């Protein structure tokens, strides 16, 4: 397992990060603990959660993911072996009314409440990386396309958010903070405000990135490289689509898209055509399609860690195994050829 320094921090994180958003919905507490044990035993030291998890968000399951991680940390007594990341939810009154009335903001009061609730569920005094889950303002994230100007839109100024985070850093409750689902404008806004005010700088940015969605490369990759704010890539398999298990209309029992068909942003006609090309390429070279897709993401120079998720340990083992895969030049050339034919099949 390779380890990389997270931005300008002193955190050394594994190239593979264990994602947890299914725990409490698709996974039991015992299954979550088994995944954590396996990941730690195989070199993964980085665990990513969120107060919103599990997904899909429901009031009945809100916070269960962090609770499961907390009970594992208590039983194993190994907090010092884990780089622990979680996230504060932004506003979203139409679909998360149970989180601070659906009007969560990145101001001092909301961030303190969100963090202290997460610390209680996690059973720890601090988190290593505290992330803003999505922008408070109107912009493109979670697969949205186009850009619409919202007149007189109000959102918490970047400097105010950073001042709130700075207080929590000085109290020892968070070590570093990161962005998530952020745009190039937003990332640079936070960086500028941090520099101007002597405030905490974003350590990372967690955005979607996969063979089906390389939009991070347009604008944000340069920010990640030049400003030392590396990518934490989520959905590196496009909700599992790049494994090939949904090709030809297949819907395996219990699989995520089989259970929630609305999560179909990687199943448009262009995405299916691109997926078939990538899966065929992997098989021609004797590669597991998941290994090829993950190994490509793992190798990107602007990346710190690839966030993988699994619903069982066997699936987790395959995904972690991608850390040992180096793609031959011929495969990389063919990936670029497919990308030219299907440049951005999914948002």
C-alpha positions in Angstrom: 0.0 0.0 0.0 1.3 3.4 -0.9 1.0 6.4 1.5 0.8 10.0 0.5 1.0 13.2 2.4 -2.3 15.0 2.4 -1.7 18.4 0.9 0.5 20.6 3.2 -0.5 18.7 6.4 1.4 16.1 8.4 -1.2 13.4 7.6 0.1 10.3 5.8 -2.9 8.6 4.2 -3.2 5.3 2.3 -3.7 5.5 -1.4 -7.0 3.6 -0.8 -9.5 5.2 1.6 -12.4 3.1 3.1 -15.7 4.8 2.3 -18.6 4.1 4.6 -21.8 5.5 3.2 -23.6 2.1 3.0 -23.2 1.3 6.7 -26.5 1.5 8.5 -28.5 1.0 5.4 -26.9 -1.8 3.3 -24.5 -3.0 6.0 -25.0 -4.0 9.6 -22.8 -2.9 12.5 -21.1 -6.3 12.5 -20.4 -6.0 8.7 -19.1 -2.5 9.1 -16.7 -3.8 11.8 -15.5 -6.6 9.6 -14.8 -4.2 6.8 -12.8 -1.9 9.1 -10.8 -4.9 10.4 -10.0 -6.1 6.9 -9.1 -2.7 5.6 -6.7 -1.9 8.5 -5.1 -5.4 8.2 -4.4 -4.7 4.6 -2.7 -1.3 4.9 -5.7 1.1 4.7 -5.4 3.7 7.4 -7.8 6.3 6.1 -11.6 6.1 6.8 -14.1 8.6 5.4 -17.6 9.2 6.8 -20.2 12.0 7.1 -22.9 13.0 9.5 -25.4 12.5 6.6 -24.5 8.8 6.1 -25.9 6.3 5.3 -27.1 7.1 1.9 -29.9 7.4 0.9 -30.4 9.8 3.9 -33.3 9.1 6.2 -34.2 10.4 9.6 -34.4 6.8 10.9 -30.8 6.0 9.9 -29.2 9.4 10.3 -25.8 9.1 12.0 -25.6 5.3 12.1 -22.5 5.2 10.0 -20.5 7.3 12.5 -22.0 5.3 15.4 -20.8 2.1 13.9 -17.3 3.5 13.4 -17.4 4.8 17.0 -18.3 1.4 18.4 -15.5 -0.2 16.4 -12.9 2.3 17.7 -14.1 1.7 21.3 -13.8 -2.1 20.9 -10.5 -2.1 19.1 -8.8 0.8 21.0 -6.9 1.8 17.9 -7.9 5.4 17.3 -4.2 6.3 16.8 -3.9 3.9 13.8 -6.7 5.6 11.8 -6.8 8.9 9.9 -10.5 9.7 10.5 -12.5 12.0 8.2 -16.1 13.1 8.4 -18.2 15.9 6.9 -20.7 18.5 7.9 -23.9 18.7 5.8 -24.8 21.8 4.0 -28.3 23.2 3.4 -30.9 21.1 1.7 -34.4 21.6 3.1 -36.1 19.6 0.4 -34.3 16.3 1.2 -32.7 16.5 4.6 -35.2 18.3 6.8 -34.0 16.2 9.8 -30.5 17.8 9.9 -30.7 21.1 11.8 -34.1 21.8 10.3 -32.8 21.5 6.8 -31.1 24.8 6.9 -27.6 23.9 8.0 -25.1 26.5 7.2 -21.3 26.7 7.4 -21.4 29.3 10.1 -20.0 29.0 13.7 -23.2 27.7 15.3 -24.0 25.0 12.7 -20.4 23.8 12.4 -19.9 23.5 16.1 -23.1 21.5 16.6 -22.4 19.3 13.6 -18.9 18.5 14.7 -19.7 17.9 18.4 -22.6 15.6 17.4 -20.2 13.7 15.1 -17.5 13.4 17.8 -20.1 12.0 20.2 -21.2 9.4 17.7 -17.6 8.5 16.7 -16.5 8.3 20.4 -13.4 10.5 19.8 -12.2 13.9 20.9 -11.1 14.9 17.4 -11.3 14.2 13.7 -8.2 14.3 11.5 -10.1 15.8 8.5 -13.4 17.7 8.7 -15.0 18.4 5.4 -17.7 20.7 4.1 -19.9 18.1 2.3 -21.2 20.3 -0.5 -21.2 24.0 -1.3 -23.7 26.2 0.7 -24.3 28.3 -2.5 -26.0 27.3 -5.7 -23.5 25.6 -8.1 -22.9 22.3 -9.8 -22.6 19.2 -7.6 -24.1 15.8 -7.3 -24.4 15.4 -11.0 -26.1 18.7 -11.8 -25.3 20.3 -15.2 -25.5 23.9 -16.5 -25.2 26.9 -14.3 -28.0 29.2 -13.3 -27.5 32.6 -11.7 -29.4 33.0 -8.5 -30.1 36.6 -7.9 -29.3 38.0 -4.4 -28.2 34.6 -3.2 -26.8 34.7 0.4 -24.3 32.2 1.7 -21.8 32.3 4.5 -18.6 34.2 3.5 -15.6 32.0 3.1 -13.6 33.9 5.7 -16.4 33.5 8.3 -16.5 29.7 7.7 -12.7 29.6 8.0 -12.8 31.6 11.3 -15.3 29.1 12.7 -13.1 26.2 11.6 -10.0 27.9 13.0 -11.7 28.1 16.5 -12.4 24.3 16.3 -8.8 23.6 15.3 -7.5 25.7 18.2 -9.7 23.7 20.5 -8.2 20.5 19.3 -11.4 19.1 17.9 -10.3 19.0 14.3 -6.7 18.8 12.9 -7.4 19.9 9.3 -10.4 20.7 7.1 -11.3 19.8 3.5 -13.7 20.6 0.8 -16.1 18.3 -1.0 -18.2 18.6 -4.2 -16.6 21.9 -4.7 -15.9 23.9 -7.8 -12.6 25.6 -8.9 -14.1 29.0 -8.0 -15.1 27.8 -4.5 -11.7 26.1 -3.9 -9.8 29.2 -4.9 -12.2 31.3 -2.8 -11.3 29.3 0.3 -7.6 29.3 -0.5 -7.6 33.1 -1.0 -9.5 33.8 2.2 -7.2 31.5 4.2 -4.1 33.2 2.8 -5.4 36.7 3.4 -6.6 36.0 6.9 -4.0 33.6 8.2 -6.7 31.0 8.6 -6.8 27.2 8.0 -6.2 26.2 4.4 -8.1 23.4 2.8 -6.1 20.2 2.9 -8.0 18.3 0.2 -11.0 18.2 -2.0 -13.4 15.2 -2.2 -15.1 15.1 -5.6 -16.3 12.4 -8.0 -13.7 11.1 -10.4 -13.7 8.0 -12.5 -13.3 6.8 -16.1 -16.9 7.9 -16.6 -16.4 11.3 -15.0 -13.1 13.1 -15.5 -14.5 16.6 -15.2 -12.1 17.2 -12.2 -9.4 17.5 -14.8 -10.9 20.7 -16.2 -9.8 23.4 -13.8 -9.7 21.6 -10.5 -6.8 19.3 -11.3 -4.6 22.4 -11.8 -5.9 23.9 -8.5 -5.1 20.6 -6.8 -1.6 20.5 -8.2 -0.5 24.1 -7.9 -2.2 24.8 -4.5 -1.4 21.4 -2.8 -5.1 20.6 -2.3 -5.2 17.0 -3.6 -8.2 15.0 -4.7 -10.0 12.4 -2.6 -11.8 10.6 -5.4 -15.3 9.3 -4.6 -17.4 7.1 -6.9 -14.3 5.8 -8.7 -16.4 2.9 -10.0 -19.4 5.1 -10.9 -21.8 3.5 -8.4 -20.3 0.1 -9.4 -21.2 0.6 -13.0 -17.6 0.2 -14.2 -17.4 -3.3 -12.8 -19.7 -4.2 -15.7 -22.4 -5.8 -13.5 -25.2 -3.6 -14.8 -24.4 -4.2 -18.5 -27.2 -5.5 -20.8 -29.8 -4.3 -18.3 -28.7 -6.6 -15.5 -29.8 -5.7 -12.0 -28.1 -8.0 -9.5 -30.2 -8.6 -6.4 -29.1 -6.4 -3.5 -26.9 -4.1 -5.7 -27.2 -0.4 -5.0 -28.8 0.6 -8.3 -31.0 -2.5 -8.2 -32.4 -1.3 -4.8 -32.5 2.4 -5.7 -33.0 2.9 -9.5 -33.0 6.7 -9.1 -29.2 6.5 -8.7 -28.9 6.3 -12.5 -26.6 9.1 -13.4 -24.0 6.6 -14.7 -26.5 4.6 -16.7 -27.3 6.9 -19.6 -26.7 5.6 -23.1 -23.3 7.3 -23.4 -22.2 5.9 -20.0 -23.3 2.4 -21.0 -21.4 2.6 -24.3 -18.3 3.9 -22.5 -18.6 1.2 -19.8 -18.8 -1.5 -22.3 -15.7 -0.3 -24.0 -13.7 -0.1 -20.7 -14.9 -3.5 -19.6 -14.0 -5.0 -22.9 -10.6 -3.4 -22.7 -9.9 -4.8 -19.3 -10.9 -8.3 -20.3 -8.7 -8.2 -23.4 -5.7 -7.5 -21.2 -6.7 -10.1 -18.5 -7.6 -7.4 -16.0 -10.5 -7.3 -13.6 -12.6 -4.3 -14.8 -12.8 -3.0 -11.3 -9.0 -3.3 -10.9 -8.4 -1.4 -14.1 -10.9 1.4 -13.3 -9.5 1.9 -9.8 -5.9 1.5 -10.8 -6.4 4.4 -13.3 -7.7 6.7 -10.6 -5.1 5.6 -8.1 -2.3 6.6 -10.5 -3.4 10.2 -11.0 -0.7 12.7 -9.9 -3.3 15.2 -8.4 -4.8 12.5 -6.2 -4.1 11.7 -2.5 -6.5 8.8 -2.0 -9.3 6.8 -3.8 -12.4 6.3 -1.7 -13.8 2.8 -2.2 -17.0 1.4 -0.9 -18.2 -2.2 -0.6 -21.2 -4.1 0.7 -19.2 -7.2 1.7 -15.6 -8.1 2.5 -15.1 -10.0 -0.8 -15.9 -6.9 -2.8 -13.7 -4.9 -0.5 -10.8 -7.3 -1.0 -11.1 -6.8 -4.8 -11.2 -3.0 -4.5 -8.2 -2.8 -2.1 -6.3 -5.2 -4.5 -6.3 -2.4 -7.0 -3.5 -0.8 -5.0 -1.2 -3.4 -6.3 -2.1 -3.0 -10.0 0.0 -0.9 -12.4 -1.6 -0.4 -15.8 0.7 -1.1 -18.8 1.3 1.7 -21.2 -0.9 0.0 -23.9 -3.9 0.0 -21.5 -3.4 3.6 -20.6 -3.2 4.5 -24.3 -6.5 2.6 -25.0 -8.2 4.3 -22.1 -7.3 7.7 -23.6 -8.7 6.5 -26.9 -12.0 5.5 -25.3 -12.1 8.8 -23.4 -11.8 10.7 -26.7 -14.8 8.8 -28.1 -16.8 9.2 -24.9 -15.2 12.3 -23.1 -17.7 13.0 -20.4 -20.5 10.4 -20.5 -21.7 11.1 -16.9 -21.8 14.2 -14.8 
